[in-house]
Amino acid sequence: MSNPSEFNDKVALVTGATSGIGRATALQLANLGARLVLSGRDEEALAEAEAEAREAGEEVASIAADVIAESAATDLVQFAIQRFGRLDVLVNAAGVIGSGTVADTTDDQWSEMMRINVDAPFRLIRAAVPELKKGEGSVVNVSSVTGTRAFPGIVAYCVSKAAVDQLTRCAALELAPDRVRVNAVNPGVVVSQLHRRGGMDDQAYAAFLEHSKSTHPLGRVGQPDDIADAICFLAGPRSGWITGETLSVDGGRHQTCAR
């Protein structure tokens, strides 16, 4: 069972904290005693997330940032250090999805997907390493079922998440001697803004969620808290002997790859 003081004295940086999995994770970490740095692009939504997290935890700070900006990784890590004096946990929850096949995905679409979903987590991990080493810290990347299974029509997204999984494993091996753990969660379909930001209108999204009940063996889509539970477990002391894991949290979907 989780402990309300599980993350006491720990400082966690969460990207993509304005909605969905990132926001749910921030709230859970606050409830578990963490001091938080929240980041996102939407300043209004970020302020709302900060206020909500502060109701659960006293020490919360936020910084608006685009994770693909050249200095974003360094700026975010330095902000955490300046505000709280340390960094113990990094949650890379920011990400995007977009449709496109091998035949019709443009170079720009491909590059944008890789920049946000792969380059940004890599740069953040790299920037955070010196601090994480000081306190045997941990990293949790938000990947996807598409990192482990192939799906047609979203080729750039699938490849980007497969890269996140391999980044997770490589970083875990390299940082293990310093007792820094690196893991990932691989969600199935989760109710969030991800697909709507990827181009689905409300009607198409509602139909997609209804159909997705049949593609997940447990018969339902996920909620952000389903994934946040797993992230907090992997980030904290209860998973102290787990690293390099890509944990499927998808109602069994990775076992069927049902479309």
Buried (B, 14 or more C-beta within 10 A) or exposed (E): EBEEEBBEEBBBBBBBBBBBBBBBBBBBBBBBBBBBBBBBBEEEBBBBBBEBBBEBBEBBBBBBBEBBEEEBBBBBBBBBBEBBEBBBBBBBBBBBBBBBEEEEBEEEBBEBBBBBBBBBBBBBBEBBBEBBBEBBBBBBBBBBBBBBBEBEEBBBBBBBBBBBBBBBBEBBEEBEEBBBBBBBBBBBBBBBBBBBBBEBEEEEBEEBBEEBEEBBBEEBBBBBBBBBBBBBBBBBEBBEEBBBBBBBBBBBBBEEEBE
